[in-house]
Each structure stands twice: as C-alpha cells, then as structure tokens.
Amino acid sequence: LKDRPAFCKEQEYFNSLVKLLPNEILIDCGAYVGDTIQEFISRSKNKYMKIVAFEPDCANYMQLQESCKDIRDCCCFNAGVWKESGRICFQEGKLAGSKITERGGGNNCYDFYR
C-alpha cells in the first residue's frame, strides 16, 4: 500500500474522494454481515435517507439482519442482484467467500428476473 496514492490506502468505498450528503441512499449488493453499512453510517455521521441491503447467503443474511435490526431506514433482503434474468447457482457457507458458481453441484440455484 505504501506505493499507492493516498486515496487508495483509505477504506474501500468511503474515502476522501467520496463526499456523502445527508440525502444519500446506500444500496449494498452482497452486504455480507453489514460491515459496509456500519462504515457508511459512521462516515455519513448517521445522516442518510435509506439503506437497502441484499445478501443471498442464508447464514450471512441472518447475521446481517441481527447487525441491522436497530438501524433506522434499513431494509435487508435475502436475495442476490444480477444484471439479467436467468438461473444462477450460488455457493453458500463460505462467509465472505460465498460466490456465484458455474453449475449446481450441491449449491443453491435461484431464478433472477430483470
């Protein structure tokens, strides 16, 4: 990290290049357990309009719900977000390593609609 510009050394999403306004809406696709949501709330000084979080992994979603239960204007969905309609297989249970897979193989497959 020492050879990177200063803005690359900062937090992944909310760095000095991003100026948050009081009417921000965070849409977190792949919200994991709410870590980015917590950072957003901290960086926005709790001044935002709404938070919408999507997490397809069931275990992660349960933790996400727990971490967001007392956050105002926050909606969490046990679902994934994709660019087009179709059937997508998803490998769950890998914590931050949950991912889309090529085929089922014991993974859960979901229909996505555009």
Secondary structure, DSSP 8 states (H G I E B T S, - for coil): -TTS-HHHHS-SSSSTT----TT-EEEEET-TTSHHHHHHHHHTTT--SEEEEE---HHHHHHHHHHHTT-TTEEEES----SSSEEEEEE-SSGGG-EEESS-TT-EEEEE--
